[in-house]
Amino acid sequence: MKIRVLGSAAGGGFPQWNCNCRNCDGLRRGTVRAQARTQSSIAVSGDDENWVLFNASPDVLQQIRSFPALQPARALRDTAIRAIVLIDAQIDHTTGLLMLREHRSPHPLWCTVEVRDDLSAGNPLFGVLGHYCGIDWREVPLGGRFDIDGAAGLAFEALPLTSNAPPYSPHRDQPRPGDNIGVTLVDAKSGRKAFYAPGLGEMEKHVWTAMQAADCVLVDGTLWTDDEMIRLGAAQKTSRAMGHLPQSGPGGMIEWLDRLPATTRKVLIHINNTNPILDEESRERAELAAHGIEVAYDGMELSF
């Protein structure tokens, strides 16, 4: 199994177009040692030829251009993307579907009923795409293993996460199981596993069990502190209120990752532009390294 990180930033990317925080301004001026990042998405393959796209970010066209394996050029119109899986209905994980509207047949698209409903009403992307290639919707089952046609050598296990529905959802701040999911990616031959959850607001028992069983966890790295956005004047909500477990502080992501087996590879993804870990020379980045925690970057590859 191979995982390619197509995009590693949170919504808005890095640098964010209208942001002049220390990170964004420093990257533009060359005063901060950091790498630009597109909005979070990964691709996974069991045979290096057929790929499943997890989330379709607004940067999807740039991400496809940066990874030629997704465009093998075997015919006039071609793609190696065999299916798309949405882990939630957020703008930064779904808008890219509009950029993929020229597909010659409906996209096989896997998501929960809750995500389908939000993308049919609150933000009617599915209806818009019906005027183009269309969507071949497949329900993601929660709590069981499922296979995806064309994804040879792979199996998938989804579980519900406590996070939040998008701002346009009628269920905003009233989360339902299925608004946000984590997915275990399984190499069917070796049995090795990776757990993927770019939006994780609470460490529930079933989530922790899945993380402990994985050989690699690729999890929420949005914010360093719970009050980061409030302190900067960038937002009025805490990290946890937005559905993201902060890295630092009591009960933060670092404490949880420290409890995983020593052999588990630990990677943070979906990193907000304000997060000091983007600065490769920061104290916070050094702290992560001391705990054996990596920071995902665009183009990163993980193999199992």
C-alpha positions as CSV (number, residue, x, y, z in Angstrom):
1,M,0.0,0.0,0.0
2,K,1.2,3.5,-0.9
3,I,-0.2,6.8,0.4
4,R,0.6,10.0,-1.3
5,V,-0.1,13.3,0.5
6,L,-1.5,15.5,-2.1
7,G,-2.3,18.4,0.2
8,S,-1.4,18.8,3.9
9,A,-2.8,22.2,4.9
10,A,-6.2,23.1,6.5
11,G,-8.8,25.2,4.7
12,G,-7.3,28.2,2.9
13,G,-3.9,26.5,2.3
14,F,-0.6,27.9,3.3
15,P,0.0,30.7,2.8
16,Q,-3.6,31.7,3.0
17,W,-4.4,34.3,0.4
18,N,-5.6,37.0,2.8
19,C,-3.6,36.2,5.9
20,N,-0.6,38.1,7.2
21,C,0.1,36.1,10.3
22,R,3.8,35.4,11.2
23,N,3.8,32.2,9.2
24,C,2.1,33.4,6.0
25,D,3.9,36.8,5.9
26,G,7.2,35.1,6.8
27,L,6.8,32.5,3.9
28,R,6.2,35.3,1.4
29,R,9.1,37.3,2.6
30,G,11.4,34.4,3.0
31,T,11.9,35.1,6.8
32,V,10.4,31.9,7.9
33,R,11.7,28.5,6.9
34,A,8.6,26.7,5.8
35,Q,7.0,25.0,2.8
36,A,3.9,26.1,1.0
37,R,1.0,23.7,1.3
38,T,-2.3,23.0,-0.6
39,Q,-5.5,21.9,1.2
40,S,-5.6,18.5,2.7
41,S,-6.1,15.4,0.5
42,I,-4.4,12.0,0.1
43,A,-4.4,9.3,-2.6
44,V,-3.9,5.6,-1.8
45,S,-3.1,2.7,-4.0
46,G,-2.5,-1.0,-3.6
47,D,-0.8,-1.5,-6.9
48,D,0.7,1.8,-8.0
49,E,-1.7,2.0,-10.9
50,N,-5.2,2.5,-9.5
51,W,-5.8,5.2,-6.9
52,V,-8.5,6.2,-4.4
53,L,-8.7,9.9,-3.7
54,F,-9.6,11.0,-0.2
55,N,-11.3,14.4,-0.3
56,A,-11.4,16.6,-3.4
57,S,-9.8,19.9,-2.3
58,P,-10.1,23.2,-4.1
59,D,-6.5,22.6,-5.1
60,V,-7.2,19.3,-6.8
61,L,-6.0,20.3,-10.3
62,Q,-2.7,21.5,-9.0
63,Q,-2.4,18.3,-6.9
64,I,-3.0,16.1,-9.9
65,R,-0.4,18.0,-12.0
66,S,2.1,17.5,-9.2
67,F,1.6,13.7,-9.1
68,P,1.8,12.2,-12.7
69,A,0.6,8.8,-11.5
70,L,-2.9,10.2,-11.4
71,Q,-2.8,11.0,-15.1
72,P,-1.3,8.0,-16.9
73,A,-2.3,9.3,-20.4
74,R,-3.4,5.9,-21.8
75,A,-6.2,7.5,-23.8
76,L,-7.5,10.9,-25.0
77,R,-9.3,11.3,-21.7
78,D,-7.8,9.4,-18.8
79,T,-7.4,9.2,-15.0
80,A,-6.0,6.7,-12.5
81,I,-8.5,7.9,-9.9
82,R,-10.9,4.9,-9.5
83,A,-13.1,6.4,-6.7
84,I,-13.4,9.4,-4.4
85,V,-14.0,9.1,-0.6
86,L,-15.2,12.1,1.4
87,I,-14.5,12.1,5.1
88,D,-16.9,15.1,5.6
89,A,-18.8,17.8,3.7
90,Q,-16.5,20.7,4.4
91,I,-15.7,23.2,1.7
92,D,-12.0,22.5,1.7
93,H,-12.7,18.7,1.2
94,T,-15.4,18.9,-1.5
95,T,-15.1,21.9,-3.8
96,G,-12.6,20.1,-6.0
97,L,-15.4,17.9,-7.2
98,L,-16.5,20.8,-9.4
99,M,-13.0,20.8,-11.0
100,L,-13.4,17.2,-11.9
101,R,-16.7,17.7,-13.8
102,E,-15.4,16.7,-17.2
103,H,-15.2,13.0,-16.3
104,R,-16.7,10.7,-19.0
105,S,-18.9,8.9,-16.5
106,P,-20.3,9.5,-13.0
107,H,-17.7,9.6,-10.3
108,P,-17.9,6.6,-7.9
109,L,-18.1,8.6,-4.8
110,W,-18.2,7.2,-1.3
111,C,-19.5,9.1,1.7
112,T,-22.0,8.8,4.6
113,V,-25.7,9.5,4.3
114,E,-25.1,12.6,6.4
115,V,-22.5,14.0,4.1
116,R,-24.6,13.2,1.0
117,D,-27.5,15.1,2.5
118,D,-25.4,18.2,3.2
119,L,-24.0,18.1,-0.3
120,S,-27.5,17.7,-1.8
121,A,-29.2,20.5,0.2
122,G,-27.1,22.9,2.3
123,N,-24.4,23.0,-0.4
124,P,-25.9,21.3,-3.4
125,L,-22.7,20.1,-5.1
126,F,-24.3,16.8,-6.1
127,G,-27.1,18.6,-7.9
128,V,-24.7,20.9,-9.8
129,L,-22.6,17.9,-10.9
130,G,-25.8,16.2,-12.2
131,H,-25.6,18.7,-15.1
132,Y,-22.1,17.4,-15.9
133,C,-20.6,14.0,-15.2
134,G,-22.8,13.2,-12.2
135,I,-22.2,11.2,-9.1
136,D,-22.4,7.4,-8.6
137,W,-23.0,7.6,-4.8
138,R,-22.0,4.7,-2.6
139,E,-22.7,4.7,1.1
140,V,-19.8,4.4,3.5
141,P,-20.8,1.8,6.1
142,L,-19.8,2.8,9.7
143,G,-18.2,0.1,11.8
144,G,-17.5,-2.5,9.1
145,R,-15.0,-3.3,6.4
146,F,-15.8,-2.4,2.8
147,D,-14.1,-2.7,-0.6
148,I,-13.9,-0.2,-3.5
149,D,-14.2,-1.4,-7.1
150,G,-10.9,-1.0,-8.9
151,A,-8.8,-0.5,-5.7
152,A,-7.0,-3.8,-5.9
153,G,-5.2,-5.0,-2.8
154,L,-7.0,-2.5,-0.4
155,A,-9.8,-2.7,2.1
156,F,-11.3,0.1,4.2
157,E,-12.9,0.5,7.6
158,A,-14.8,3.6,8.6
159,L,-15.8,4.9,12.0
160,P,-17.7,8.0,13.1
161,L,-15.7,10.9,14.8
162,T,-17.0,13.6,17.1
163,S,-16.3,16.8,15.1
164,N,-18.7,19.3,13.5
165,A,-20.8,19.6,10.4
166,P,-20.0,22.5,8.0
167,P,-21.4,26.0,8.7
168,Y,-24.0,25.6,6.0
169,S,-25.4,22.4,7.4
170,P,-28.6,22.5,9.4
171,H,-26.8,20.2,11.9
172,R,-24.0,22.7,12.6
173,D,-23.1,22.5,16.3
174,Q,-25.4,19.5,16.6
175,P,-23.1,16.7,15.4
176,R,-24.5,13.4,14.2
177,P,-22.6,10.1,13.7
178,G,-21.5,10.3,10.0
179,D,-20.9,14.0,9.8
180,N,-17.2,13.3,10.0
181,I,-15.4,9.9,9.7
182,G,-12.0,8.4,10.2
183,V,-10.9,5.6,7.9
184,T,-8.5,2.7,8.4
185,L,-6.7,1.9,5.1
186,V,-5.8,-1.8,5.0
187,D,-3.2,-3.6,2.8
188,A,-5.3,-6.7,2.1
189,K,-2.2,-8.9,1.5
190,S,0.0,-7.9,4.5
191,G,-2.7,-6.7,6.8
192,R,-0.8,-3.5,7.6
193,K,-2.9,-0.5,8.4
194,A,-2.9,3.3,8.3
195,F,-5.5,5.4,10.2
196,Y,-6.6,8.6,8.5
197,A,-8.5,11.4,10.3
198,P,-7.7,15.0,9.3
199,G,-10.6,16.3,11.5
200,L,-10.6,14.8,15.0
201,G,-12.2,16.7,17.8
202,E,-12.4,14.1,20.6
203,M,-10.5,10.9,21.4
204,E,-13.3,8.4,21.8
205,K,-12.7,4.8,22.8
206,H,-13.4,3.3,19.3
207,V,-11.1,5.9,17.7
208,W,-8.3,5.2,20.1
209,T,-8.7,1.4,19.5
210,A,-8.4,2.0,15.7
211,M,-5.3,4.2,16.2
212,Q,-3.6,1.6,18.5
213,A,-4.2,-1.1,15.8
214,A,-2.6,1.0,13.0
215,D,1.0,0.9,11.8
216,C,0.7,4.6,10.9
217,V,-1.6,7.3,12.1
218,L,-2.2,10.3,9.8
219,V,-4.3,12.6,12.0
220,D,-5.5,16.1,12.8
221,G,-2.7,18.7,13.1
222,T,-4.9,21.8,12.7
223,L,-3.9,24.0,15.6
224,W,-1.2,24.0,18.3
225,T,-3.2,25.4,21.2
226,D,-6.9,25.4,21.9
227,D,-7.1,29.2,21.9
228,E,-4.8,29.8,19.0
229,M,-7.3,31.5,16.6
230,I,-8.8,33.6,19.4
231,R,-5.4,34.9,20.6
232,L,-4.5,35.9,17.1
233,G,-7.9,37.6,16.5
234,A,-8.5,35.2,13.5
235,A,-11.6,33.5,14.9
236,Q,-13.9,33.4,17.9
237,K,-13.9,29.7,18.6
238,T,-11.5,27.3,20.2
239,S,-9.9,24.5,18.4
240,R,-12.1,21.9,20.1
241,A,-15.2,23.9,19.3
242,M,-14.3,23.8,15.6
243,G,-13.9,20.0,15.9
244,H,-10.1,19.8,16.1
245,L,-8.1,18.4,19.0
246,P,-5.1,20.8,19.6
247,Q,-1.6,19.4,19.7
248,S,-0.5,20.9,23.0
249,G,-1.9,21.0,26.5
250,P,-3.7,18.5,28.7
251,G,-5.5,15.9,26.6
252,G,-4.0,17.2,23.5
253,M,-2.8,15.2,20.4
254,I,0.8,15.0,21.6
255,E,-0.3,13.3,24.9
256,W,-2.4,10.8,23.0
257,L,0.3,10.0,20.3
258,D,2.9,9.4,23.1
259,R,0.7,6.5,24.3
260,L,0.9,4.7,21.0
261,P,3.3,1.7,20.5
262,A,6.8,2.8,19.8
263,T,6.6,1.2,16.3
264,T,3.7,3.4,15.2
265,R,4.5,6.1,12.7
266,K,2.9,9.3,13.8
267,V,2.1,12.1,11.2
268,L,0.1,15.3,11.5
269,I,-2.0,16.5,8.6
270,H,-4.5,19.3,7.9
271,I,-2.3,22.0,9.4
272,N,-3.7,25.5,9.8
273,N,-1.7,28.4,8.4
274,T,-1.4,29.9,11.9
275,N,0.1,26.8,13.5
276,P,3.7,27.4,14.6
277,I,4.8,23.9,13.6
278,L,4.9,25.1,10.0
279,D,8.0,27.0,10.9
280,E,10.7,24.3,10.6
281,E,12.9,26.1,13.0
282,S,10.3,26.8,15.7
283,R,10.3,25.5,19.3
284,E,7.0,23.7,18.6
285,R,8.5,21.9,15.6
286,A,11.4,20.8,17.8
287,E,9.0,19.6,20.4
288,L,7.2,17.4,17.9
289,A,10.5,15.9,16.7
290,A,11.4,15.1,20.3
291,H,8.1,13.1,20.6
292,G,8.8,11.3,17.3
293,I,5.9,13.1,15.5
294,E,6.2,14.1,11.8
295,V,4.5,17.0,10.0
296,A,3.0,16.0,6.6
297,Y,4.0,18.0,3.6
298,D,2.7,18.0,0.0
299,G,4.3,15.2,-1.9
300,M,5.1,13.1,1.2
301,E,4.8,9.3,0.5
302,L,4.1,6.6,3.0
303,S,4.5,2.9,2.0
304,F,3.5,-0.2,3.9
